[in-house]
């Protein structure tokens, strides 16, 4: 089942379950059952939670002078900021702006985690973001 996690990293948008199951050479139903057994969530929810976690970790790393919640949410392709904030709070128990203020540059990253580029040193200096 671990190869499926890496497959999810290769998609910018939530992948179709049929695409993932095809790459893993298993039926769609078998993939869904395996995901729920291992992660307790559907593949789509798993992908969504990974994307939210990437925003969370990027907010912890960046700090309010270097980035904005809006900028990171846009970079992660969350189109409705209000809905993003509600889902974020439900998942992490705090508002995204609170996470940003709680900057922690020593965040221990997941293996292979890359912060979102919206707040990298290259992106920060070249933006028209207020």
C-alpha distance (Angstrom), angle and dihedral (degrees) to the residues before:
residue distance angle dihedral
X1 . . .
X2 3.81 . .
X3 3.83 93.4 .
X4 3.81 87.9 65.0
X5 3.81 90.8 63.1
X6 3.80 91.0 57.7
X7 3.79 90.9 47.1
X8 3.79 89.8 58.0
X9 3.82 89.9 56.3
X10 3.80 90.6 59.9
X11 3.82 94.4 62.3
X12 3.81 123.9 82.1
X13 3.81 90.7 -163.5
X14 3.79 128.0 35.8
X15 3.78 103.6 -75.6
X16 3.74 124.5 -127.2
X17 3.78 110.1 -100.8
X18 3.80 88.0 -129.3
X19 3.84 89.8 59.1
X20 3.80 93.0 51.3
X21 3.80 94.1 43.1
X22 3.81 89.2 49.5
X23 3.81 92.0 52.4
X24 3.80 89.7 49.2
X25 3.82 93.3 44.1
X26 3.78 94.1 -125.6
X27 3.78 135.5 113.8
X28 3.78 119.9 -90.7
X29 3.80 91.7 -118.4
X30 3.80 92.7 50.2
X31 3.81 90.0 51.5
X32 3.80 92.6 50.0
X33 3.81 92.0 48.5
X34 3.82 92.1 47.7
X35 3.81 92.0 49.4
X36 3.77 92.4 50.2
X37 3.82 92.1 47.0
X38 3.80 93.3 50.1
X39 3.80 103.6 32.7
X40 3.83 102.6 19.7
X41 3.82 89.1 -128.7
X42 3.79 137.8 82.4
X43 3.82 119.5 -96.3
X44 3.82 90.8 -106.4
X45 3.82 92.2 51.8
X46 3.80 89.4 46.1
X47 3.82 90.5 54.9
X48 3.80 91.4 46.6
X49 3.82 92.1 50.2
X50 3.81 91.4 49.6
X51 3.80 90.1 52.1
X52 3.82 91.1 48.6
X53 3.81 90.3 48.3
X54 3.79 90.0 52.5
X55 3.81 89.5 54.6
X56 3.83 90.5 46.3
X57 3.80 92.9 51.9
X58 3.79 91.8 45.2
X59 3.82 90.6 51.6
X60 3.81 90.5 51.3
X61 3.77 91.3 49.4
X62 3.80 98.4 44.8
X63 3.79 111.8 49.0
X64 3.83 126.3 -151.5
X65 3.81 96.7 -80.7
X66 3.78 92.2 56.5
X67 3.78 102.8 42.8
X68 3.78 147.9 2.6
X69 3.78 132.7 -127.8
X70 3.80 89.8 -123.4
X71 3.78 91.8 54.1
X72 3.80 93.3 51.5
X73 3.81 93.9 43.7
X74 3.81 89.0 51.3
X75 3.80 91.6 47.8
X76 3.81 90.1 51.9
X77 3.83 88.6 49.4
X78 3.79 97.8 -115.6
X79 3.80 98.9 155.2
X80 3.80 100.5 -171.6
X81 3.79 109.4 55.4
X82 3.80 94.7 -169.2
X83 3.79 92.3 53.8
X84 3.82 90.0 43.9
X85 3.83 90.8 54.3
X86 3.82 92.6 49.1
X87 3.82 92.7 48.6
X88 3.81 91.1 44.7
X89 3.79 92.3 52.8
X90 3.80 91.2 46.7
X91 3.81 91.1 52.0
X92 3.82 101.1 39.7
X93 3.82 103.6 23.4
X94 3.80 95.6 -122.6
X95 3.78 140.8 69.3
X96 3.82 116.4 -92.1
X97 3.81 89.6 -118.6
X98 3.83 89.6 57.1
X99 3.80 90.0 53.4
X100 3.80 90.3 49.8
X101 3.81 91.7 52.2
X102 3.80 90.1 48.8
X103 3.81 91.4 65.2
X104 3.80 114.6 -177.0
X105 3.83 112.8 -177.7
X106 3.80 90.4 -178.4
X107 3.79 93.0 64.0
X108 3.76 109.1 149.3
X109 3.77 105.3 -126.8
X110 3.74 127.5 -143.4
X111 3.75 114.7 -106.2
X112 3.79 105.5 -81.2
X113 3.82 95.0 8.1
X114 3.78 115.4 149.0
X115 3.81 118.8 -169.8
X116 3.79 114.8 -122.3
X117 3.81 110.1 -88.1
X118 3.81 93.3 -129.4
X119 3.79 89.4 87.4
X120 3.79 100.6 34.5
X121 3.80 116.2 120.9
X122 3.82 89.8 -105.0
X123 3.80 94.1 53.1
X124 3.80 97.3 42.6
X125 3.79 97.4 61.1
X126 3.81 94.6 44.9
X127 3.78 101.0 52.1
X128 3.78 133.7 102.6
X129 3.81 89.1 -150.8
X130 3.83 109.8 134.6
